[in-house]
Amino acid sequence: MIPDTWRHNQCAKYGMVELLPTSWVAQFRNPRVTQHTDGGANDAIVDMDTFWDILQRDGMRDPILLRVCMETGYGRLEAGNHRCWIAEQKGLPWLPCIVQLGVGPIQNIGNGEHVFDMLKELRLPLSRAWPFDVLVAPSAVFKTAAALRTEARMPDTISAAAGAPA
């Protein structure tokens, strides 16, 4: 299990970070994840085995960032593709996530060109007049997250999630 260091993130302190099933989050990740990432000390490039060792020791500093374009309903896993991939490989059932609602589906093209239709998952109506990027809790945006929250099946910590149903 990995430490819940993500709970110290400023957005988590305001209740905007929620744990979501890794399998659900993974449908929006970059399908072409490299076998190296900038997860080492001072953002040094490390291989995925070393990255997993670091996550087990230090936890995740930041939540996974899901981005949704409020004009089109398209979006993606914007930041955290390597963390999501390694969580899938190692059987970590839950990931800390936050949602960025924005003008377009991609914030940083350096994270890949992957984009997915998220419309069937959205709880919010689309809007052509969406003026800026904003961070919100996943349960405010996605039906799956809202159902987990409503049914009290969303754990508060990764360590507590070890026994929670996914």
N, C-alpha and C positions, 0 to 999 in steps of 0.2 A: 504494500500500500504506500501511497505517497503522502507527504505532509500537506495539510490544508493551508499552505502559505498564501494562496490566492485570496484568502479571507482578509488579508491586510491591504489589498488593493483598495484604492479610494472609492471606486464604484461599488465594491462589495459592502463597504461600510454604509452605503446608502440604499442597500437592498436591490441593486440592479444586476447582481450576478446570481445566477441560479444553476444548479446542477441538472444537466440533461443527459439522457442515455447516449453513450458513445456511438452506438449503432445508428441512432437517429441523426446525430450531428455529422457523422461520416458521409452521409449521402450528399452533403454539400461541400466536401473538401476537394482539393485539387487531386485528380486521379493520378497525376504524375509527380509524386513527392520524391525529391532527391534523397539519396542515402547519407547526406550530410546536412547539418543545420548550424545556425549561429547560437547554439545553446550553451556554449562553454563559458568559462570565466572571461569577463570583459567582452562577451559576445563572440568568443573565438569559435571557429568552425570545428565541429566535432562529428564523428560518425554516430550512427543511430544507437549502437550499443552503449557508447559513452554517454550519449544524450539520455538514455533510459536510466543509467546509473545516477546521473545528475538529478533527474526528476525524482527518483526514489529518495535521494539524500536531501534535496533542497525543496522539492515540491514545485508547483507552478506559480510563478510570481504574478502572472497576468491571466485573466480569463481568455478563453477562446472568443474571437470576435466574429460574429455572423453579421453580414451586411445585407440590407434589403433596399432596393430602389423602390420608393413609394409611388413612383409614376407608372412603373411597369409590372411590379411584383416579382422581378427577377433579382437574384442575389447569390450569395456564396459564403463559404467559410473564408473570411478575409485574412485573418491572422490566427495562426495556430495549426496549420496544416500538418506540420511534422509532429506536433503534440498529439493531434487526433490520430494520425497514422500509427504512432508507437502505442497509443492507448488501445487501438484495435488489436495490434499484434500481441500485446501483453495481457489482454483481457481486462483492462480497466473499464468497468461498466459505466461510469459517469464522468462527465467533464464540466468544469465551471465555465459558464458561457454568459456573454452579454451581446446585445443586438445594437447595431448602428443603423438607424434609418437614414437614408440619404438620397441625394439627387440622382446618382447613377449606381449601377450594381457593382462597380469596381472602384476601390479607393487607390490601391497600389498595384499596378500591373506587374510589378516585380514578384508578387505572390502567385502569379499565374494568370491565365486567361479564362479559367473555368467560370461559368455562370450557369445557374439552374433556375427553372421556373418554380418559384415558391408560392405562387398564387393560391393554390389549394390549401396551404398551411396558414395563410394569413387571417388574422382576426380583424385587422384594420382595413378600412376602405382605401383604395388607391386615390392618390391626389396629384394632379398635375401642378399644383401650386406649392409643392413641398420645397421650402426655401433654403434649408440648411441641414447639416448632419446633426443627429442627436442620439445619445446613448440611452437605452431603455432595457428593462428586464425582459427576458425571453417570453415570459408568460403574458406580457402585455401585447405581444406581436403574434406568437405562434399558437395555434389550436392545441397541438400536442403538449407544449409546455403548460398551457393554461389548464388542460385536463389533469396533468400530473400534479399541479399545484392544488387544484380544486379537490382532487381525490386524496390529497395528503400522501402522495406516493413520491414526492420529490424530497430527497434527503437534504439535510443542511450542510453536511460535510462529506468528503470522500470516504473518510474512515467509517462514518455511520452508514454510508451507502453499501458497504461490503455485504450487509445483510438485507438491504432494501430490494424490492422487486424491480427489475429493469423493464 
